[in-house]
């Protein structure tokens, strides 16, 4: 868990934000994908060994919409690469770390993900993510 996989930015409009970031930095974002299990849409731009993920709520009732309403647009979480997410979650649990999920769930691009409570990390939401074989970001 010592490498960053991606940094997620919560936005109200992926289309608008991706156009701005493309104009400013020439970042190329993947097609927007829906992740109904999390009630979000997502798009990725590669930046060397890590990616920027834009996440947008699918409805006004999603947790992400609540986050955006309370805090506004900006960094949502930092995702750390995991070689075996269940082993990492078990180790953190044994250390007494408060986890949002004790088992991984399916995330964007077929990755297995789980979150650590931001109460444990000075208010920063960290995600563990494990790439499944053959996983690729967006249209890479």
Secondary structure as UniProt FT lines:
FT   STRAND          4..11
FT   HELIX           14..25
FT   STRAND          33..35
FT   TURN            36..39
FT   STRAND          40..47
FT   TURN            48..49
FT   STRAND          50..57
FT   TURN            60..61
FT   HELIX           63..71
FT   STRAND          74..81
FT   HELIX           85..94
FT   TURN            95..96
FT   STRAND          105..106
FT   HELIX           108..110
FT   STRAND          112..116
FT   HELIX           118..120
FT   TURN            121..123
FT   STRAND          126..130
FT   TURN            133..134
FT   TURN            138..139
//
